[in-house]
Amino acid sequence: MISFEMPKPLVQTSNVVETVAKNMMRPVSREMDENEHEIPWGYIEFMHTATKALGSSSMAPDEAAKEKKEDPEKKKRPPINYQRLMVMVETLSWGDAGIYLCTPGGMLGAAAVSAAGTPEQKKRFLSRFKGEKPVFDAMAMTEPQAGSDTSAIRTTAVLDEKTNEWVLNGEKIFVTAGHKALVDSKGFIVVWASLDLEAGRAGIRSFIIEAGTPGCKVTKLEEKMGIRASDTASIVLQDCRIPYENILGSPKIEKSTKGYKGAMQTFDATRPIVAASALGVARAALEFVQEKLAENGVEVRYGIPRQKMTHIEHELIEMETQLRQAWLLTVKALWMADNKKSNALVASMSKVKAGKVATVITQKAVELMGPLGYSRDYLLEKWFRDAKINDIFEGTGQINLLVVARNILGYRGSQLR
């Protein structure tokens, strides 16, 4: 018999992380939103200490744990427990999605290294997140002329055979936590670049650029509608030289897009995590509305015929239903990741569903609360602003719908655009 109850260890994780979210994030949520990009470093260190004590909310695997002797069954499992990670991300985002993105410990860059890096690269770069000092990482893919179309990337990587270094040139925009990775901490970014522009996607590879590398410069911080506590940076690469071994995957260009697909595998893990963050924002808004309506004697009368329910009861039930549907899809995607099953289809489905659900639920919550929902006296309007990004980054809803359609119908990207 299938059980849809959350296992006790995950319930315990959720309860403990919720304490952090409620006591350390919610009280400063408005202040961090008002003062965009100015989150105090002391607060970041405080959150770093707290999350380390709780257990990692990172996409970076514990390489040290992998070296310990384990039973054969455990060795089959990936070093990251994605379902536990989902619970932590959802709960931290319930606290504040922008502050969650300012919590150090391994994000999209770490996920890329984990997915496509060599054992040496994983040990070298992912071990940084186990230290006492906060460390950030980032993924730099989007360019001014190349948004969702990754084949249009124009950043180049050329091998200098004399020095055995890669020389990168180009510009990246909308890099989440780019400033914190390159300026505020001794972190790194993973940059998507082309070995051969004429080769299209077959020439695209990922490269690791460490903080302090000459030729890599943060040029701008975006002013945003939501998740304002986090930084979103523009980065310019001008004759940026990195070691040969900082390439993720093979430098050999083949007729196939194997190298590109290897880079894209990062998203199979990260898209459901973005979905989990969206669920946290949506749950915060829904719970707030339920609480405020209950204070005024309005509660859903479960079990009675639907035709006898009020309009508000119908609205709340629909919001609950949509949230549960998105939650189940996300759980499935990450269960597949935990069990090393191909999850590209379900990962994109969870991202599409959760991104849309977060937007719809937060908007409906504002509508139901009327002037109180629009007021800055409460965080509801902030959650409304925070929600929309989940339908945009890590692949827009439209792009992920294309991924879903291609997987179901068996089409290649060139056949269905």
C-alpha positions as CSV (number, residue, x, y, z in Angstrom):
1,M,0.0,0.0,0.0
2,I,1.3,3.4,-1.0
3,S,1.6,5.9,1.9
4,F,1.6,9.7,1.2
5,E,2.6,10.5,4.8
6,M,6.0,12.2,5.2
7,P,8.5,9.8,7.0
8,K,9.2,10.7,10.6
9,P,12.8,11.8,10.0
10,L,11.7,14.3,7.4
11,V,8.9,15.5,9.7
12,Q,11.6,16.1,12.4
13,T,13.8,17.9,9.9
14,S,10.9,20.1,8.8
15,N,10.0,21.0,12.4
16,V,13.5,22.0,13.3
17,V,14.1,24.0,10.1
18,E,10.8,25.7,10.6
19,T,12.0,27.0,14.0
20,V,14.9,28.6,12.2
21,A,12.6,30.0,9.5
22,K,10.1,31.4,12.0
23,N,12.6,32.9,14.5
24,M,15.6,33.9,12.3
25,M,14.0,34.7,8.9
26,R,10.5,36.0,9.3
27,P,11.3,38.7,11.8
28,V,13.9,40.3,9.4
29,S,12.1,39.5,6.2
30,R,10.7,43.0,5.6
31,E,14.0,44.7,6.5
32,M,16.0,42.5,4.1
33,D,13.5,43.2,1.3
34,E,13.6,47.0,1.9
35,N,17.4,47.0,1.9
36,E,18.1,45.1,-1.3
37,H,21.6,43.5,-1.5
38,E,22.5,44.8,1.9
39,I,22.0,41.7,4.0
40,P,24.6,41.9,6.8
41,W,27.5,39.5,6.6
42,G,27.2,38.8,10.3
43,Y,23.6,37.6,9.7
44,I,24.9,35.3,6.9
45,E,27.5,33.8,9.3
46,F,24.8,33.3,11.8
47,M,22.6,31.4,9.3
48,H,25.6,29.4,8.2
49,T,26.2,28.3,11.7
50,A,22.5,27.4,12.2
51,T,22.1,25.4,9.0
52,K,25.4,23.5,9.6
53,A,24.0,22.5,13.0
54,L,20.8,21.3,11.4
55,G,22.5,19.4,8.6
56,S,23.3,20.6,5.1
57,S,20.6,22.2,2.9
58,S,23.3,22.1,0.2
59,M,23.3,20.6,-3.3
60,A,26.9,19.7,-2.7
61,P,27.4,16.1,-1.6
62,D,29.4,15.2,1.4
63,E,32.5,13.7,-0.1
64,A,33.9,12.8,3.2
65,A,30.9,10.7,4.0
66,K,31.3,8.9,0.8
67,E,34.7,7.6,1.8
68,K,33.4,6.0,5.0
69,K,32.6,2.3,4.9
70,E,28.9,1.7,4.2
71,D,26.8,-1.2,3.5
72,P,26.3,-2.2,-0.2
73,E,22.7,-0.9,-0.3
74,K,23.7,2.5,0.9
75,K,26.5,2.7,-1.7
76,K,23.9,2.5,-4.5
77,R,22.3,5.7,-3.3
78,P,23.5,9.2,-4.3
79,P,25.6,11.2,-1.8
80,I,22.8,13.9,-1.7
81,N,19.5,13.1,-0.1
82,Y,17.3,15.1,-2.4
83,Q,14.0,14.5,-0.6
84,R,15.5,15.8,2.7
85,L,17.0,18.7,0.7
86,M,13.5,19.4,-0.6
87,V,12.0,19.6,2.9
88,M,14.8,22.0,4.0
89,V,14.5,24.3,0.9
90,E,10.7,24.4,1.1
91,T,10.7,25.3,4.7
92,L,13.5,27.9,4.4
93,S,11.6,29.5,1.5
94,W,8.5,29.5,3.7
95,G,10.5,31.6,6.0
96,D,11.8,33.9,3.2
97,A,12.8,32.9,-0.3
98,G,15.3,35.8,-0.8
99,I,17.1,35.1,2.5
100,Y,17.1,31.3,1.6
101,L,19.1,32.2,-1.5
102,C,21.6,34.0,0.8
103,T,22.2,30.9,2.9
104,P,25.7,29.6,2.0
105,G,26.6,26.0,1.5
106,G,26.3,25.0,-2.1
107,M,23.7,25.9,-4.7
108,L,23.6,25.7,-8.5
109,G,27.3,25.8,-9.1
110,A,27.8,23.0,-6.6
111,A,25.0,21.0,-8.3
112,A,26.9,21.3,-11.7
113,V,30.1,20.1,-10.2
114,S,28.3,17.3,-8.5
115,A,26.6,16.3,-11.7
116,A,29.5,16.6,-14.2
117,G,32.7,17.0,-12.2
118,T,35.5,14.5,-11.8
119,P,36.2,13.0,-8.4
120,E,39.1,15.4,-8.0
121,Q,37.0,18.4,-8.9
122,K,34.3,17.4,-6.4
123,K,36.8,17.0,-3.6
124,R,38.6,20.2,-4.5
125,F,35.6,22.5,-4.8
126,L,32.8,20.9,-2.8
127,S,34.9,20.5,0.3
128,R,34.8,24.3,0.7
129,F,31.3,24.2,1.9
130,K,32.3,22.2,5.0
131,G,34.4,24.9,6.4
132,E,33.8,27.4,9.2
133,K,33.5,30.4,6.8
134,P,30.4,30.9,4.6
135,V,31.1,30.1,0.9
136,F,28.9,30.8,-2.0
137,D,28.7,29.5,-5.6
138,A,26.7,30.3,-8.7
139,M,25.8,29.2,-12.2
140,A,26.4,31.7,-15.0
141,M,24.5,30.7,-18.2
142,T,22.2,33.5,-19.4
143,E,23.6,36.1,-21.8
144,P,22.2,39.4,-23.1
145,Q,21.5,37.7,-26.5
146,A,20.9,34.2,-25.2
147,G,18.2,33.7,-22.6
148,S,16.4,30.4,-22.8
149,D,18.2,29.4,-26.1
150,T,21.4,28.0,-24.7
151,S,22.6,27.2,-28.3
152,A,22.9,31.0,-28.8
153,I,25.6,31.3,-26.1
154,R,28.5,33.5,-27.4
155,T,30.9,33.3,-24.4
156,T,34.0,31.5,-25.7
157,A,36.6,29.3,-24.1
158,V,39.9,28.9,-26.1
159,L,42.8,26.7,-25.0
160,D,46.1,28.4,-24.7
161,E,48.4,25.5,-25.4
162,K,51.5,27.3,-24.3
163,T,50.2,27.8,-20.7
164,N,47.7,25.0,-20.8
165,E,45.0,27.4,-19.7
166,W,41.5,28.1,-20.8
167,V,40.9,31.8,-21.8
168,L,37.3,32.9,-21.4
169,N,35.6,35.9,-23.0
170,G,32.0,37.0,-22.8
171,E,29.3,38.4,-20.6
172,K,26.8,36.7,-18.3
173,I,23.7,38.3,-16.8
174,F,21.1,37.4,-14.1
175,V,23.6,35.3,-12.1
176,T,22.0,34.4,-8.8
177,A,24.5,35.0,-5.9
178,G,27.2,35.9,-8.4
179,H,28.5,38.8,-6.2
180,K,28.5,36.7,-3.0
181,A,30.4,33.9,-4.8
182,L,33.1,36.1,-6.5
183,V,33.4,39.1,-4.1
184,D,32.0,38.3,-0.7
185,S,33.4,34.8,-0.2
186,K,36.1,32.5,-1.5
187,G,33.6,30.7,-3.7
188,F,33.3,30.0,-7.4
189,I,31.0,30.2,-10.4
190,V,30.3,27.6,-13.1
191,V,30.3,29.3,-16.5
192,W,28.7,27.9,-19.7
193,A,30.9,28.7,-22.7
194,S,31.5,27.5,-26.2
195,L,34.7,25.7,-27.5
196,D,33.5,26.3,-31.0
197,L,30.7,28.7,-31.9
198,E,30.0,27.0,-35.2
199,A,29.5,23.6,-33.4
200,G,26.3,24.9,-31.7
201,R,25.3,23.0,-28.6
202,A,27.9,20.3,-29.3
203,G,30.6,22.8,-28.4
204,I,29.1,24.0,-25.1
205,R,30.9,23.1,-21.9
206,S,30.9,24.2,-18.3
207,F,34.0,25.8,-16.6
208,I,34.8,26.6,-13.0
209,I,36.0,30.1,-12.2
210,E,37.2,30.8,-8.7
211,A,36.8,34.0,-6.8
212,G,39.8,36.4,-7.3
213,T,40.5,35.1,-10.8
214,P,41.9,38.0,-13.0
215,G,39.6,38.9,-15.9
216,C,36.4,37.9,-14.1
217,K,34.5,41.0,-12.9
218,V,31.0,41.7,-11.4
219,T,29.8,44.8,-13.2
220,K,26.2,45.2,-12.0
221,L,23.7,44.2,-9.4
222,E,20.0,44.0,-10.6
223,E,17.2,45.8,-8.8
224,K,14.4,43.2,-8.7
225,M,10.7,42.9,-7.9
226,G,11.1,40.0,-5.6
227,I,13.7,37.9,-3.7
228,R,15.4,41.2,-3.1
229,A,17.6,40.0,-0.2
230,S,19.6,37.9,-2.7
231,D,22.0,39.4,-5.3
232,T,21.6,38.9,-9.0
233,A,24.7,40.0,-10.9
234,S,26.1,40.7,-14.3
235,I,29.6,39.3,-14.9
236,V,32.1,40.2,-17.6
237,L,34.9,37.8,-18.7
238,Q,37.8,39.5,-20.4
239,D,40.8,37.2,-21.2
240,C,39.9,35.3,-18.0
241,R,42.4,32.5,-17.6
242,I,41.7,29.4,-15.6
243,P,43.5,26.1,-15.2
244,Y,43.0,23.4,-17.8
245,E,41.5,21.0,-15.2
246,N,38.7,23.5,-14.4
247,I,36.6,22.3,-17.4
248,L,33.7,20.0,-16.4
249,G,33.6,17.1,-18.8
250,S,35.6,16.2,-21.9
251,P,37.2,19.1,-24.0
252,K,36.7,17.0,-27.1
253,I,34.1,18.3,-29.5
254,E,32.0,15.5,-31.1
255,K,29.2,15.5,-33.6
256,S,26.8,14.5,-30.9
257,T,25.6,16.8,-28.2
258,K,26.8,14.5,-25.4
259,G,28.8,17.2,-23.7
260,Y,25.9,19.6,-23.8
261,K,23.5,17.0,-22.4
262,G,26.0,16.3,-19.6
263,A,25.8,20.0,-18.6
264,M,22.0,20.0,-18.9
265,Q,21.8,17.1,-16.4
266,T,22.4,19.7,-13.7
267,F,18.8,20.9,-14.2
268,D,17.4,17.5,-13.5
269,A,18.4,18.0,-9.9
270,T,18.0,21.7,-9.6
271,R,14.6,22.2,-11.2
272,P,12.7,20.2,-8.5
273,I,14.6,22.2,-5.9
274,V,13.4,25.4,-7.4
275,A,9.9,23.8,-7.4
276,A,10.4,23.2,-3.6
277,S,11.2,26.8,-3.0
278,A,8.1,27.9,-4.9
279,L,6.0,25.5,-2.8
280,G,7.4,27.2,0.4
281,V,6.3,30.6,-0.8
282,A,2.9,29.3,-1.8
283,R,2.3,27.6,1.5
284,A,3.3,30.7,3.4
285,A,0.6,32.7,1.5
286,L,-2.1,30.0,1.8
287,E,-1.5,29.5,5.6
288,F,-1.6,33.3,6.1
289,V,-5.0,33.6,4.4
290,Q,-6.4,30.6,6.2
291,E,-5.3,32.0,9.6
292,K,-6.8,35.5,8.9
293,L,-10.1,34.1,7.6
294,A,-10.3,31.8,10.6
295,E,-9.9,34.8,12.9
296,N,-13.1,36.2,11.3
297,G,-15.0,32.9,11.5
298,V,-14.4,31.8,7.9
299,E,-13.2,28.2,7.7
300,V,-13.6,25.5,5.1
301,R,-16.4,23.0,5.9
302,Y,-14.8,19.8,4.6
303,G,-17.1,16.9,3.8
304,I,-20.2,18.9,2.9
305,P,-21.6,18.9,-0.7
306,R,-19.7,21.3,-2.9
307,Q,-22.8,23.1,-3.9
308,K,-23.4,24.1,-0.3
309,M,-20.0,25.7,0.1
310,T,-19.3,29.4,-0.2
311,H,-17.3,30.9,-2.9
312,I,-14.4,31.5,-0.5
313,E,-14.5,27.8,0.5
314,H,-14.2,26.8,-3.1
315,E,-11.3,29.1,-3.6
316,L,-9.4,27.8,-0.6
317,I,-10.0,24.1,-1.5
318,E,-8.7,24.8,-5.1
319,M,-5.6,26.5,-3.7
320,E,-5.0,23.5,-1.4
321,T,-5.5,21.0,-4.2
322,Q,-3.1,22.8,-6.6
323,L,-0.5,23.0,-3.8
324,R,-0.8,19.3,-3.1
325,Q,-0.5,18.4,-6.8
326,A,2.7,20.4,-7.2
327,W,4.1,18.9,-4.0
328,L,3.5,15.3,-5.1
329,L,5.1,16.0,-8.5
330,T,8.2,17.5,-6.8
331,V,8.4,14.6,-4.3
332,K,8.3,12.2,-7.3
333,A,11.1,14.0,-9.2
334,L,13.4,14.0,-6.2
335,W,12.6,10.5,-5.2
336,M,13.7,9.5,-8.7
337,A,16.9,11.5,-8.2
338,D,17.5,9.8,-4.9
339,N,17.1,6.4,-6.6
340,K,19.3,7.3,-9.6
341,K,16.3,7.1,-12.0
342,S,16.2,9.4,-15.1
343,N,13.9,12.2,-14.0
344,A,14.2,14.8,-16.8
345,L,10.5,14.7,-17.7
346,V,9.2,14.8,-14.1
347,A,11.8,17.4,-13.1
348,S,10.5,19.8,-15.7
349,M,6.9,18.9,-14.9
350,S,7.4,19.7,-11.2
351,K,9.1,23.0,-12.1
352,V,6.2,24.0,-14.4
353,K,3.5,23.1,-12.0
354,A,5.1,24.6,-8.9
355,G,6.1,27.8,-10.6
356,K,2.5,28.3,-11.9
357,V,0.9,27.3,-8.6
358,A,3.1,29.7,-6.5
359,T,2.1,32.6,-8.8
360,V,-1.6,31.6,-8.8
361,I,-1.9,31.0,-5.0
362,T,-0.1,34.1,-4.0
363,Q,-2.2,36.2,-6.4
364,K,-5.4,34.7,-5.2
365,A,-4.3,35.2,-1.6
366,V,-3.9,38.9,-2.2
367,E,-7.3,39.0,-3.8
368,L,-9.1,37.2,-1.0
369,M,-7.5,39.6,1.6
370,G,-8.4,42.7,-0.4
371,P,-6.7,45.9,0.9
372,L,-4.9,43.9,3.7
373,G,-3.3,41.7,1.0
374,Y,-2.1,44.7,-0.8
375,S,-0.9,46.4,2.3
376,R,2.7,46.4,3.4
377,D,1.6,45.8,6.9
378,Y,1.8,42.1,6.1
379,L,4.2,40.0,4.1
380,L,1.6,38.7,1.7
381,E,2.3,41.3,-1.0
382,K,6.0,40.4,-0.6
383,W,5.3,36.7,-1.1
384,F,3.3,37.7,-4.2
385,R,6.4,39.5,-5.6
386,D,8.7,36.6,-4.5
387,A,6.6,33.9,-6.2
388,K,6.9,35.0,-9.8
389,I,10.7,34.3,-10.2
390,N,10.0,30.6,-9.7
391,D,8.2,30.6,-13.0
392,I,11.2,32.2,-14.7
393,F,14.6,31.0,-13.5
394,E,16.0,27.5,-14.0
395,G,14.1,27.5,-17.4
396,T,11.0,29.5,-17.9
397,G,7.6,27.8,-17.7
398,Q,7.3,27.9,-21.5
399,I,10.7,26.3,-22.0
400,N,10.0,23.6,-19.4
401,L,6.7,22.9,-21.2
402,L,8.7,22.3,-24.4
403,V,11.0,19.9,-22.5
404,V,7.9,18.0,-21.2
405,A,6.3,17.9,-24.7
406,R,9.6,16.7,-26.3
407,N,10.0,13.9,-23.7
408,I,6.4,12.7,-24.1
409,L,6.2,12.9,-27.9
410,G,9.8,11.8,-28.5
411,Y,10.8,14.9,-30.5
412,R,14.3,16.5,-30.6
413,G,14.7,20.2,-29.9
414,S,15.0,21.0,-33.6
415,Q,11.7,19.3,-34.3
416,L,9.6,21.0,-31.6
417,R,10.5,24.7,-30.8
